[in-house]
Amino acid sequence: MKYDRVFNFSAGPAMMPEPVLEEIAAEVLNYRGTGMSVMEMSHRSKAFIQIYDDAVADLRKLMNIPDNYKVLFVQGGGTTQFAMVPLNLMKGGVACYVETGAWSKKAIAEAKKYGEVKIVASSKDKNFSYVPDCSDLDIPENADYVYICENETINGTTFNKLPNTKGAVLVSDQSSMFLSRPCNVEDYGVIWAGVQKNVGPAGMAVVIIREDLITEDVPDFCPTYLSYKTHADKDSMYNTPNCWAIYCCGKVFKYLNDLGGLEAVEKMNQEKAQIFYDFLDSSELFKGTVAKEDRSLMNIPFVTGSDEEDAAVVAATKAAGMDNLKGHRSVGGLRASIYNAMPKEGVEALVEFLKEYEANK
Ligand SMILES: *Cc1c(COP(=O)(O)O)cnc(C)c1O
């Protein structure tokens, strides 16, 4: 392979598109005649403001974001959003959460610090291997919002149908599926995503929030930085933003637009996932762990049924240039994360390798 890169199946930080990395490499010492790197550039400079404006415009185009939604770049990765959501939106003190795995559990634990959390549906009974039916949830009238983790990175499930929130605001953690398929932004009050899964370097979240949800009405103890209004009022430049991440993400937004937008991206992702799921469904040795209708296109957990065998497969794949197939430490087994930037060839190579491994047993 060019540059001696491996197929990196990591759940995050994860692969970025090679053409984007090449562009970044070409600009790293002298960004377009400015004589400096984006890493060395003032966030108030003309060159950086252009980078920021282009990033927002390209994301707006890609997701077809309506005018009454703001795009924010907030530092602190995905985890900071677990606190920002309740701090800003739990005005009546009650929020509903759907519990589908490790990341929604973290969000629930954080929200409990700020108010009452009602778990309105859960897939805990079957080890988070499916998405519960959310068509008729018991949502109290005073609920401030309904929260989902739309793709559970560790457990490998995805919502293919959004919950019926009965009029309440829907908040979605899209970290590990952001920009993997078309998304109707108007269905949500807030969409947020830590960017290191499907977009760029770690440490930042993109937040897409409906304007009427950005208010001064936050608890007195809410840190200035954790108020959405702070970021909205200053176009994400209340303090020095994560300039490097904004620059890299902006390049990915443009790259995805050039590929043909999210319909084209979804088609590629479906093709890739199909190759892997077809293999799992035909293998005697390797088994998927998720209910078929709720399978993620991005994160595919699978097992052999033996911890020793799983470890042997991880070692063998690594030696063959396919890295990071170990399942999350909380669930074990194996996991192939095949985000937007994983080429189809990577998935095909992995399937070929696993087929041969099985045949030679
Ligand atoms: C990775 C991840 C997070 C946390 O992101 P950090 O940037 O590590 O804080 C939150 N939610 C989901 C679904 C994730 O996959």
Ligand as a Chemical Component Dictionary entry (heavy atoms), coordinates in Angstrom:
data_LIG
# 
_chem_comp.id                   LIG 
_chem_comp.type                 NON-POLYMER 
_chem_comp.pdbx_formal_charge   0 
_chem_comp.three_letter_code    LIG 
# 
loop_
_chem_comp_atom.comp_id 
_chem_comp_atom.atom_id 
_chem_comp_atom.alt_atom_id 
_chem_comp_atom.type_symbol 
_chem_comp_atom.charge 
_chem_comp_atom.model_Cartn_x 
_chem_comp_atom.model_Cartn_y 
_chem_comp_atom.model_Cartn_z 
_chem_comp_atom.pdbx_ordinal 
LIG C1 C1 C 0 -16.468 8.031  21.414 1  
LIG C2 C2 C 0 -17.842 8.346  21.793 2  
LIG C3 C3 C 0 -18.133 9.329  22.752 3  
LIG C4 C4 C 0 -17.070 10.057 23.562 4  
LIG O1 O1 O 0 -16.186 10.792 22.825 5  
LIG P1 P1 P 0 -14.874 11.447 23.494 6  
LIG O2 O2 O 0 -14.457 12.430 22.470 7  
LIG O3 O3 O 0 -13.885 10.346 23.725 8  
LIG O4 O4 O 0 -15.281 12.094 24.763 9  
LIG C5 C5 C 0 -19.459 9.592  23.018 10 
LIG N1 N1 N 0 -20.452 8.942  22.389 11 
LIG C6 C6 C 0 -20.204 7.978  21.461 12 
LIG C7 C7 C 0 -21.337 7.307  20.804 13 
LIG C8 C8 C 0 -18.900 7.661  21.143 14 
LIG O5 O5 O 0 -18.661 6.709  20.231 15 
# 
loop_
_chem_comp_bond.comp_id 
_chem_comp_bond.atom_id_1 
_chem_comp_bond.atom_id_2 
_chem_comp_bond.value_order 
_chem_comp_bond.pdbx_ordinal 
LIG C1 C2 SING 1  
LIG C2 C3 SING 2  
LIG C2 C8 DOUB 3  
LIG C3 C4 SING 4  
LIG C3 C5 DOUB 5  
LIG C4 O1 SING 6  
LIG O1 P1 SING 7  
LIG P1 O2 DOUB 8  
LIG P1 O3 SING 9  
LIG P1 O4 SING 10 
LIG C5 N1 SING 11 
LIG N1 C6 DOUB 12 
LIG C6 C7 SING 13 
LIG C6 C8 SING 14 
LIG C8 O5 SING 15 
# 
